[in-house]
Amino acid sequence: MSLLDEFIERKKGYILAKDLLINLSGMNNKWLYEIVNYLLCSDLNQLGFYHISSIYKIKNVNSDDNDFTNDFLEEIKDAIEFGDHRDKVLVYSNDDDLEHFSCFTKNKIVRLTDYYRCDYYFKKSELLSFKALDGLLHLDAINDEPPPNDNQIIMNMQDRIGELLDVIANRDYTIKLLSDSPTTSKDSANNQRIDELEKQLSKADAALTDIQNTTEQPQGIAKYNAHKALFIATGKAVASYLWSMDATQGIKTGDMVQQIIEVMHKVDANLLPDDKAIRGWLSDIAPDYAKKGGKPPNNAPSVISLSMKK
């Protein structure tokens, strides 16, 4: 086997970052926005993110100082959030599905996946052993046709909602004009017209409510996302509170990680990640003194006193 053939064989153990999103969104018929949020909440950055160069070199670009995984996911998330409101409820099964997204979101995703991160991969073996992806990965079906998605239905429903809102606005305005007209012009014909418009307005309003009810977010992943986000926010709030009482500036980030593990394990042990992920939570709230490295002095106290205001 030639060196090139050997490299091609090794490369089969990896999946493009773009193809992972397509697999998770398309094969599970889940919104891309929902998938990206789920991956961010699931700490996918614990896994390697690999750059495969044109000279067949494979390198994990993630490190303690660089989080390429979350940077990639955050950029996809931002592209969707800054696009059209309907972008949040669209499935990404293939490149054709991008045509349903707003122009801004589509162009941003294409630039990111097909240019800036076109040579970045995840290792399949790591993904398969990642608990948060149990039941969601369909790597054996990577070349199969994804199941039909609801993108076109969603587009039609959003258009219909817009039409109904226009109908409601126009009829409401017409009713107001007729109602505000001089008394002499308020004859029986006008009264009948007002009654008719009010009935149509009521029907349009009911139809709008029915359509909006059908577009409510599902439970499943969306519910998990909300729970995980609340879990993280709670952990950060506890850390901020403890640091605010640390008058002697003795709590380092590593110390705080252990305190958060102790507290949050009692809240929900199933959502508790490893130490590195918790350090990531605390990176933007830790005071400067907590981030300083170095070995503590020999006479450093083993107990830290906190000052609480009454």
N, C-alpha and C positions, 0 to 999 in steps of 0.2 A: 504494500500500500504506500503510495507517495505521500509526502508531507502534506500536500494540498488535500488529498483524500482524507487523511487523518484529521486535519483541521475541520473539514466539512462534517465529518462524523461527530467530532466533539461539539460542533456548533448546534447539532440537533438536540443537545441537552439544554438549550436556551430558547427563550421566547422573547420576541421584540416587545418593548414596553407598549407600543401601539397595539400589537396583537393580543396582549393580555387584556387591555381594556375592551377590545372587540369581543374577545371570548367571554369575559365576565358579563358584559352588557348584553351582547347579542344572544348567546346561548341560554342565558337565564331570563331574557326578555325584561331586563331591568334598565331603568333610566341611567344614562351615563353619569349624570350629576349625582345620582344616588350611589352609584358604584364608587365614584371618586371619593365622596364623603366617607363611605364605609371603609375604604382602604386607608384613608387618613386617620380615622378613629381606631383602626385595627393595628396601627403601628407597623405597617408594611416595611418601613425603613429599617426594621430589625434585620431584614434580609439584604443580600448583596444586590447592587445595581451595577451591571457589568458593561464596560465599553469594549467592543470588539473592533479592532482597527483593521485597516486594509492590508496590514502585513501580518494578520492572523494572531495578533496579541490580545489576550483577554485579561482585563484588569477591573477589579472591583473599585469603583470610584467613591463609594461611601466611606466615611470615616467619622471620627468623633468631631472633626471640625467641618465636615462637608456632608450635607444631607441632600444628595441629588434626587433621591426617591420622592421625598416630600416636596422638594422644589418643583419637580415635574408634575406631581399631582395638584399642587396649589395653582400652577399656571393653567392647567386644564380647568380647574374649578373657577378661577377668575375669568377665563374666557367665556364660560357659560353664564356666570353671574352678570357680566357686563354686556351680554348679548340681549336677545329678546326674551321675554318672560316664558315663552313656550319652549325655549331651549332646555329648561330644567326638566321637562317631562318627555324627552325624546331618547330613543334607544339607538345605540351605535353598533350595528351588526356588520357593517362594511362601509367602504368609502362612499357608496351611493347614498347611505343614510345621512351623510354630512350635508347633502343638498337640502334636507329639511331644516337644518339649523340656520340661524340668521347668518348673514354674510360675515359679520364681524367674528362670530364664534367659529364658523367654519374655517375662515382664513387663519385664525389664531391656532386652531387645532392642527391644521395641515402644516403650518410653519413649524410647529413644535414637534409633531410626530414624524413628519417626512423630511425634515431638514435638520433642526437643532438636535433632536434626540433620535435620529434615524438609525444610529449604530449602538443603541443602548438596550440591554437585555436583562431579563430576570432568569435565574437558573430554575429549571423545571423541578428538579428534585427538592429545592428549598421551598418552592411554592406548594408542592404536594404535601410537604410535612408541616405547613403553616396552618395551625388549627382554625384560624378565622376564615380560611377559604374552603373548609370541608363542605363538600356538596355543591360548591359553586364552580369549581374548575372542570372544564371539559376538554382537556388537552388532547385526548384521543380523537375528538371530533373537530380538530382545528381546521380541517379542510372540508368539513361537511357544511351543508347549507344550514344556516341558522333558522330557528323557527320564525314564523311570521310575527312581526311586531305591530304595535298599534300607532306607529308614527303618523300614518296618513289619517287614521281616525281622529287622532289628537289634533292634527292640523285642521281638519274639517270642523271639529267641535269648537276649536278656538275661533275659527272664522264665524261660526254660527253664533257664538257668544257675542262677538263684535257686532254682528248684524242685529241681534236682539237688543243690545244696548243702544244702538242707533234708533231702533224702532221705539224703544221706551222713551228715549230723549225727545224724539220728534213728536210723538203723540202727546207726551206730557206738555211740550211747548204749545202744541195746537190747542189742547184743552185749556191751558192758561189764557191763550189769546181769546178764545171764545168766551171764557168765563169773565174776562176783564173788559169785554166789549160793552158799549152803552146799553142801558136797560131796554131801550126801544128796539134794539136789534136782537134781543134775547127771545126770539120767538120759539115756537114748538120745534121747528126744524133744527135750530141750533141746539136745543135741549136734547133732542134725539141724537144729534151728532156727538154731543158730549158723552151721553150714556154709552153710545157705540164705541167711542174711543177709549172710555174707561174700562169697558169689558175687554177690548183687545189688549190694553195695557196690562190688565190683570193676567191674561193668558200668556203674554210675552214674559212677564215677570216670573210666572210659574215655570215656564219652559226654561228660562235662564237658570233658575234655582235647581231644576232637575239635572241640567247639563253640568253645572258646577259641582253638584253632589257626586256625579260619576267620575270627577277628576280628583277626588280626594286622594291623598297619599296613602299607600298601603301600609300595613303594619310591618312585619318582617324586618328587613334591613333598615328601613326608615326608623322603626321603633328602636332598634339596636343603636343606630347612630345617635338618636336623641339621648338614650340612656348613657351611652359612653361619653358623650359631650358633657352631660351633667356630672358624671363621675369625675372627669378630668377637672372641670371647673371647681368641684367641691375640694378636690385635692389641692389645687392651687390656692383656694381661699384659706384652707387650713394652714398652708405654708406661709402665706402672707401674714396671717394673724400671728403665728408663732414668731416670725421674724420681727414683727412690729413690737413685740414684747422683749426682744433680745437686746437688753440695754448694754450688756457687756460685749456685744458683737462676737459671740463665741460659736454661733451655729454656722458651720460650713455647709455647702451644698450637699456633700456626701452625708453629713449628719441628718440634714433635713429629709433626704431621700428615705433613710431608715425610719424616721418618724412618720412620714406619709405612708409607707408600707404598713406600719403598725396600725395606723388609724383606718386606712382605706380597705385593709383586709377585712375589717369588721363590717364595712359597708357592703362590699360585693367582691368576694375573693376571685370570682370568675373573670372579673374585668381588670384585675391587677396585672400590669405588665412587668417587665424586668427593670432593673435599676437604671439602665441606660435610657429607657423610654421616659421614666419619671424625671430623670435629669433634664430631658428635653422639655417636659412640662414647665420646669422651674427656671429654665434658662432666661426667660424674659422678665421674671419677677424677683429673682435673687438679688440681694444688695451686693454692691461691689466687694465688700469684705468677705462675703460668703464664697465668692468665686476665686479668691486668691489661693494659690497652691502652696505647697511646702509642708514639711513635717511639723506637727505641733510641738511646742517646747516641752521639755521633760516635766516642768512644773505646771503644765496646763491642767486645770481642774477637770475631773471626770464627770462632774455634774454642772449643768448650766442653769442658772437662776433666771427666771423670767419676771419682768415687771408688768403687772396688770393695773390699768387705771380703773378706779371705782366708777 
